[in-house]
């Protein structure tokens, strides 16, 4: 499938959140996936993942997870200094900031003209796997994939650890009652 790509700046309660968007060029509306990167943000592998998903018929949008700290367009290098920088950015970010950014992104993605109503999902790699797991707590997220999500088991994600696994299990138990 032929795809179209763009960058958008999504309004948030803080700095705008830059996101890479890949969507089928075909007419129609498609399921959408909020795609979280690892600590390096929007590097080549993440962009290629979004394009590949769009080629399979999804609207895929990947945000810069550190938009509150890093300048727009910042991709962190795949090296030791970059790893340190990415981990420091995570440590500076309260979980509540990640959650507010998630909500803003999901709302934007749901309103995208190519997104099919009620068809939102999330995915993520490493820290992004944890963020995708947190996105699964949102009522409009229908499916989530976490690729080696870090810190899910102990809540260590950011400056303010939160036991997300226990929240997910409580939500699941409440839904099955």
Phi, psi and omega per residue, in radians:
X1 nan 2.409 3.093
X2 -1.327 2.404 -3.101
X3 -2.123 2.797 3.019
X4 -2.107 2.523 -3.117
X5 -2.250 2.687 3.090
X6 -2.833 2.933 2.971
X7 -1.958 2.469 3.081
X8 -2.284 2.712 3.026
X9 -1.932 1.919 -3.080
X10 -1.572 2.218 3.106
X11 -1.116 2.426 3.041
X12 -2.343 -3.080 3.090
X13 -1.287 -0.119 3.137
X14 -2.211 -2.350 3.076
X15 -1.151 2.625 3.021
X16 -1.005 2.604 -3.125
X17 -1.820 1.933 3.087
X18 -1.255 2.413 3.103
X19 -2.420 2.533 3.007
X20 -1.621 2.310 -3.111
X21 -2.179 2.275 3.045
X22 -2.189 2.301 -3.091
X23 -2.509 2.674 3.045
X24 -1.062 2.452 3.116
X25 -1.370 -0.297 -3.107
X26 -1.124 2.721 3.050
X27 -1.176 2.676 3.093
X28 2.064 -3.126 3.131
X29 -2.136 2.562 -2.954
X30 -2.342 2.734 3.002
X31 -1.047 2.629 -3.078
X32 -2.145 2.553 -3.122
X33 -2.232 2.196 3.029
X34 -1.515 1.968 -2.936
X35 -1.872 1.952 3.136
X36 -1.610 2.386 3.112
X37 -1.496 3.092 2.957
X38 -1.401 -2.935 -3.053
X39 -1.155 -0.187 -3.080
X40 -1.546 -0.038 3.117
X41 1.226 -2.431 -2.960
X42 -1.566 1.328 3.087
X43 -1.577 3.032 -3.139
X44 -0.886 -0.841 -3.140
X45 -1.035 -0.638 3.134
X46 -1.221 -0.736 3.123
X47 -1.103 -0.731 3.117
X48 -1.123 -0.611 3.088
X49 -1.087 -0.752 3.128
X50 -1.131 -0.767 3.128
X51 -1.093 -0.711 3.129
X52 -1.104 -0.774 3.102
X53 -1.067 -0.723 3.113
X54 -1.087 -0.641 3.102
X55 -1.108 -0.417 3.089
X56 -1.620 0.072 3.048
X57 1.742 0.513 3.081
X58 -2.088 2.654 2.886
X59 -1.557 2.104 -3.090
X60 -2.076 2.192 -3.134
X61 -2.238 2.239 -3.122
X62 -2.080 2.071 -3.124
X63 -1.530 2.743 2.919
X64 -1.367 1.926 -3.005
X65 -1.213 -0.368 -3.140
X66 -1.852 0.622 -3.094
X67 -1.109 -0.333 3.120
X68 -1.425 -0.251 -3.051
X69 -2.059 -0.816 -3.045
X70 -1.635 2.635 3.067
X71 -1.152 2.634 3.096
X72 -0.953 2.467 3.118
X73 1.518 0.097 -3.112
X74 -1.403 2.033 2.937
X75 -1.914 2.245 -3.073
X76 -1.517 2.410 -3.081
X77 -1.106 2.520 3.043
X78 -1.424 1.246 3.084
X79 -2.622 -3.124 -3.100
X80 -1.075 -0.736 3.128
X81 -1.125 -0.691 3.108
X82 -1.144 -0.728 3.100
X83 -1.043 -0.797 3.120
X84 -1.061 -0.793 -3.136
X85 -1.074 -0.809 3.136
X86 -1.082 -0.745 3.113
X87 -1.161 -0.664 3.090
X88 -1.142 -0.698 3.099
X89 -1.085 -0.723 3.106
X90 -1.090 -0.749 -3.110
X91 -1.160 -0.420 3.134
X92 -1.468 -0.257 -2.980
X93 -1.733 2.066 3.052
X94 -1.150 2.565 3.120
X95 -0.994 -0.656 3.137
X96 -1.039 -0.603 3.089
X97 -1.167 -0.759 3.079
X98 -1.035 -0.745 -3.103
X99 -1.165 -0.714 3.107
X100 -1.142 -0.688 3.088
X101 -1.127 -0.682 3.094
X102 -1.033 -0.846 -3.113
X103 -1.071 -0.764 3.117
X104 -1.064 -0.735 -3.141
X105 -1.169 -0.754 3.121
X106 -1.114 -0.716 3.107
X107 -1.093 -0.738 3.118
X108 -1.107 -0.801 -3.097
X109 -1.137 -0.683 3.113
X110 -1.096 -0.551 -3.132
X111 -1.526 -0.092 -3.137
X112 -1.046 2.378 -3.070
X113 -1.077 -0.346 3.132
X114 -1.675 -0.072 -3.117
X115 -1.444 2.233 3.062
X116 -1.243 2.396 -3.137
X117 -1.006 2.362 3.071
X118 1.265 0.271 -3.056
X119 -2.096 1.030 3.117
X120 -1.816 2.416 3.035
X121 -2.382 3.057 3.102
X122 -2.473 2.666 3.049
X123 -2.630 2.802 3.097
X124 -2.960 2.771 -3.127
X125 -1.981 2.283 3.054
X126 1.041 -2.063 3.072
X127 -1.002 -0.612 3.093
X128 -1.126 -0.524 3.042
X129 -1.113 -0.701 3.074
X130 -1.149 -0.769 3.116
X131 -1.104 -0.660 3.080
X132 -1.139 -0.679 3.084
X133 -1.063 -0.739 3.092
X134 -1.133 -0.660 3.110
X135 -1.067 -0.527 3.126
X136 -1.098 -0.306 3.092
X137 -1.330 -0.231 3.115
X138 -1.341 2.371 -3.036
X139 -1.126 -0.399 -3.102
X140 -1.614 -0.027 3.092
X141 -1.529 2.038 -3.019
X142 -1.595 -0.401 -3.112
X143 -2.698 2.591 -3.126
X144 -2.510 2.472 3.032
X145 -2.196 2.230 -3.141
X146 -2.013 1.936 3.104
X147 -1.597 1.959 -3.084
X148 0.696 0.972 3.138
X149 -1.112 2.143 -3.112
X150 -1.527 2.524 3.018
X151 1.279 0.103 3.137
X152 -1.127 -0.720 -3.064
X153 -1.190 -0.470 -3.074
X154 -2.156 0.038 3.089
X155 1.384 0.098 -3.114
X156 -1.455 1.775 -3.132
X157 -2.179 -0.746 -2.959
X158 -2.607 -2.734 -3.109
X159 -1.076 -0.547 -3.088
X160 -2.099 1.633 -3.131
X161 -0.987 2.443 -3.141
X162 -2.385 2.252 -3.124
X163 -1.328 1.342 -3.050
X164 -1.140 -0.587 -3.105
X165 -1.087 -0.748 3.131
X166 -1.141 -0.603 3.084
X167 -1.139 -0.713 -3.135
X168 -1.154 -0.733 3.123
X169 -1.150 -0.643 3.085
X170 -1.140 -0.730 3.122
X171 -1.098 -0.765 -3.135
X172 -1.098 -0.747 3.134
X173 -1.127 -0.704 3.141
X174 -1.149 -0.652 3.140
X175 -1.233 -0.482 -3.106
X176 -1.546 -0.082 3.130
X177 -1.421 nan nan
